[in-house]
Amino acid sequence: IQLTQSPSSLSASVGDRVTITCRASQDISSYLAWYQQKPGKAPKLLIYVASTLQSGVSSRFSGSGSGTDFTLTISSLQPEDFATYYCQQLITYPRTFGQGTKVEIK
Amino acid sequence: QVHLVESGGGVVQPERSLRLSCAASGFTFSNYGMHWVRQAPGKGLEWVAFTRDDGVIKYYADSVKGRFTISRDNFKNTLYLQMDSLRAEDTAVYYCARNWVGWGPHIGTSDVFDIWGQGTSVTVSS
């Protein structure tokens, strides 16, 4: 299963609302997770089963979607949110990731 | 506190072998499936391999099948990745990750990678 994220990168300002999309090549129901990765660090789980926020993750992050189209939204971008974001499908092996979306400071 | 610590990376020549380790602490290792995920320099994440909690079921990415072997020692709380016939394209940071079963509305349970190690770097070069 291929996952295509858009955009590949974006520039935004602190306080902006940011939306990242992930499209699957076939129906994956809600078996989708989102991760955040900062340079030189391991990925961090943000959201699983498309819309459930991982414990300890800020509520400004939210996820939605099912089937083939999914969205990660950051309601009000904070300085610590500048990072690369990956979606991942968990319905079948291989457990594929999207190519990533880099969120940069405008 | 839950921790995963990888080790064993380094510089290795093409066609040689290397074994990575991932030491787990702070949780009951034998209750969880485990994954290896890699990231080539400047690239995205690539899932590599999975082992079920008992070590019986294993899955591999096509890119490493037949060359890499995932294993675990539940008495030592350690995950391994034996990498043989290494190629330049295997150059990457290798992460181990815990497979956790989360629950969500509509679909019930789902696997997710909830804990990650800090990674160990492997460079394949002559």
Interface residues (C-beta under 8 A of the other chain):
Chain A: S29 S30 Y31 A33 Y35 Q37 K41 A42 P43 K44 L45 Y48 V49 A50 S51 T52 Q54 S66 Y86 Q88 L90 Y93 P94 R95 T96 F97 G98 Q99 G100
Chain B: H35 V37 G44 L45 E46 W47 F50 Y59 A61 D62 Y95 G102 W103 G104 P105 H106 I107 S110 D111 V112 F113 D114 W116 G117 Q118 G119
